[in-house]
Amino acid sequence: MNASPHRRTVLEERGNLVLVVDDAPDTLAMLIDTLEANGLTVLVARDGETALSLVGRIEPDAILLDAVMPGLDGFETCRRLKSGAGATPAPIIFMTGLTGPEHIVAGLSAGGVDYVTKPVNADELIARVAVHVSNARMMREARSALDAVGQPLMAVSTAGRVAWTSANALSMAASVLDGERAEVVAPSLLAWLKRSVATAVSAATPWQAPEGPLTITYIGRTTSGDVLVRLAADPVEDERRLGDHFGLTDREAEVLNWIVKGKSNRDIAEILAINPGTVNKHLEKILAKLGVENRTAAAVSAVRALGA
């Protein structure tokens, strides 16, 4: 079960960590030999509960998961690994002898990104791991960039399940999750999300948490169909900080804060119940005070100021 040498260089340079979850000693031995021969560091879990415990303490770059195991099977293990605000970002690749379409659908529906049938072909496995690790790395870097500029974001499926959150949104997200199902948002928030998706103008009215000064603003849909929202602990505080930082009037700070949230001038006019022309005049003054030429540059400057 030896893989092509050229794959080793690609993965070795990255120093990736792979968690293998399988209860079959022979399969484990082959997988460990193949992965280590290709420059990967390997961790092993012989059951789903151990895998959950390990991922709670470390962050693997990829997870190879057997679907059929005693106790907690691979499908349920995957669902738990991918549930809630603290879901692992690691891509999960199923490995199993189950080849029926229903099993493949079950694996992907549980949160897996790929499905490899046993006996595993070494070259195919390494190629798939390399692709998924690279994609996951790019996603993490993108989310880190959002964190760096102070953007607390959360993606939620239309069923209300949290797909992911940026790191600086984790603590905020915990306060809006259903108490009994920690991976699902509260019913009132889910109802608002569904209304926002159906609204022609992107969520003119943000969602206010029943308790605490948390506001959630609809941004749009991700390519996978999840609802993307921005969390803010206190929008009034954001506006005050923008006003103080840039010397803006209250209304100018309010307009700039909505620009940061991705709203068009027409959207802002509807939200604030003012004329679109008035929004344009405010924007002209904002650009002059910030010393920038367009709304995109203004949004970037504002995000940096809020993240400071």
N, C-alpha and C positions, 0 to 999 in steps of 0.2 A: 504494500500500500504506500508506495513512494510517489511523491508529487514532483512535478517539473521543477528544476532548480531555479528558473527565472522567477517563479512566484515567491521564492524565499526572500530574495532581495527586497521586493516591494513591501512585504510585511515586516521583515526584520528592521527596516529603517524606522518603522513606526513604533516598535516596541509594544505591540498590542497584547492585551490580556483577554483570554477566552475562557469562559466557564463552560465545562462540559457536564451535563446532567444526564446520567445513564446508570442503570443498575446492573448491566451486563459486563462482567470483568473483561471478557475477550474484546468486546467492542471498545471499552475504555482504553485498553492497551493499544489497540490499533489507532484510535483517534489521538491519543497522547503522542505516540511516535510520529504520526503524520504532522500534527500541528507544531510540535517542537522542532521537527526537521525543517519546518518552514519559518522558523524564527519567532514563533508565538510562545508566550508564557501561558501555561495551562493550569487552571484550577478545576477540581473535580468535586461533584456532589452526586451521591448515589440515590438521592430521593428528592422529591419536591420541597419538602419542609427544609431540608438542609440548604437547598438552592435559595429559598426565600431568606433564610438567615444570613447566608453569605452576601447576597446582593444588598441586604440591609446595612452591611459594613464596608463593602468595597464596590467599586463601579467597574465592571468588566466592559470591554469594548464590543464583545459579542457573546451570545449564549447559544450553545448547541444543546438542544433539548429533545430527549426521547419522549415520544407521545405515550408509550405504554409502560407504566411503572406501578409497582404495588403502592397502596396508600393513595397519596395525592398524584393523580396522573398528570401527564405533560400539559394537557389542555387547561386544566384548572390551575396548574402552576403558572402557566403563561398568563392567564387572566389576572391572577393576583400580582404577578410581576409588573403588569402593564396597567394596574388600576390605581386611581387616586392621584392626588397632586404630586406625590413622591414617586410616581411610576418610573422604572428604570428606562433611560433612553437607549439602552443597548439593544441592537437588533437581535431578535430571537429566531433561530433557524431550527425547524423541527427535523428530527431524524427518526425514521420509523419504517417498519415493514408494512404498515397499513397504506395501501395504495389506492383505495377507493376515493372517488371524487368527494364523497361526504366527509372523509377524514381530512382531505386537503382543505376543504371549506372550513371545517371545524378549527383547524390549526390557524388559518389566516384570520378567522373571525375572533379567535381568542387573543389576537395581537401579534401573531408571528408574521415575519416578513417573507419567509421562504419555507420550502418543504423539500427535504432530500430523502429519497427512499433508500433503505438498506437492501443489499450491502452497498456501503457508501463508496463512490468513486473518488479517489484522493484528489486528482486534478480538479474535478468538478467542485468538490467541497471547498478547496482552497480558493478557487476562483470566486465562488459565491461569498465566502467569508470576506475576501478582499474588497469586493464591491460593496457589500452592506456596511462593513466597517468604515469605508471611505465616505459613504453617504451619511452615516450616522455622525461621523466626525464633522462634516460640513454643517449638519444641523446644529450640533452643539456649539460650534464656533459662531453660527448665526445668532443663537440664543444668548451666547456670551456677549456678543456685540450689543444686543438689545439691553442686556443688563448694564453694560458699560456706559450706555447713554441714558440710563435711568428709566427704561421702559418695562414696567411690570405687566406682562402679558399672560393670558391664559387661553388655551384652545379647548373647546367643549363640543362633544358630539351633539347632534340634534336630539339624541336620547337623554342628554344631560350628563353623560360620563366625561370626566376630565381626561383629555387626551395628553396634555402637557401644560406646564407652566414655566415661565422664565424663573431663574433662581430667586430674584428679588420679589417675586409674587407669591412664593410658597406660603409664607406666614399669613399674608392677606387672604389667600385662597382657602385656608383652613377655616376661616370664619364664615364662609358661604357654602360649605358642604353640608349635605344632609347628615344629621347626627347618627342615624342608623346605618347609612351606606356611605362611608367616608369617601368613596370614589365618585359620588354623584352629587351634583349641585343641588341646593335647596329648591323645593318645588316652585316657590315664588320667583326665583331667579330663572329657572327653566322656562316658566311661562313667559317671562319678559324676553328671553332669548328667542323663543319661537315667534313672538310678536315682532321682534326686531328684524328677524330674517324675512318675515312677510311684508314688512313696511317698505314702501317705495323709497322714501327718504331714510337713509341709514340711521335708525334709532335716534330720532330727534331728542327723545327724553331719556337720559341715563337712568340706570337702576340704582336706587338708594337702598342700602341694607337697612332692615328694620331696626337693628341695634348697631350703634357705632357709626362713625363718620366715613363709611366706605361707599364709594361710588364706582359703578362699572359702566363703561362706555363701549358700545358695539363698534367694531372696526370693519369687519367684513367676514368673508368666508375664505378658508385656506383651500389649497388645491385638492386636499383630500375630503373637503366638504365640511370640516369642522367650523364652528363659530369662533372667531377670534375677538377677544375683548381686552380692554385695558383697565387695570385696577388702579384706583387712586384713593389714598387714605382720606384725603380731604381736598376736594376741588377748590373750595374757597381759599384754602391755604396756598394751593398752587398759584391761583390768580394773584394773591397778595405777594408771593415771592417773585412772580414775573414782574408785577408792577414796581416793586422795590428795586429789583435788579436792573431793569431797563428804563426806569423813570416813566412808566406808562400810566395813563388814567385808568380808573376802574374798568371802564368799558373796553378800552384797548387791551387791557390784560385779559379780560373775558374773551374777547375775539381771538387773541393769540393762543389762549388755552384751548379753544375749540380747533384752531388750526393744527395745534400739536396732536389733537385727537383725530386728525385726518378729514375734518369736515370741509366741504367746499363753501365758497362765499354764499351760495344760495341756501345751503343747509344751515349755515350760521344765522342767516337772516330769518329763516323760519324758526329756529330754536329760540332766538332772542326777540322774535316778533318785531323786527325792524326792517327797513327797506334795504334790498341788496346794494343799492347805491351807497347807503350809509356804511355798510360793511366795507365797501371798496375804499371809502374815505378813511375809515379807521385803519385799514390795511396799509394805505399809503403812509400814514403817520407812524405806524409800527415799523415799517421797513426803514424809514428815515431814522428813527430812534435807535434801531438795532444796527444800522449801518450796513444793511444787506440789500440785495437787488430783487429778490423774489420770495414767495411764501415758503418754498422748500428750505431755503437758507434760513428764513426766520424760524421755521419749525425746528431745525437742527440746533440753532442757537438757544432756543427756548428749552429744548430737551436737555441740553448741556447744563443750562442754568438750574433746572429742576433736579438734575442728578448730582449737582455739586454738594 
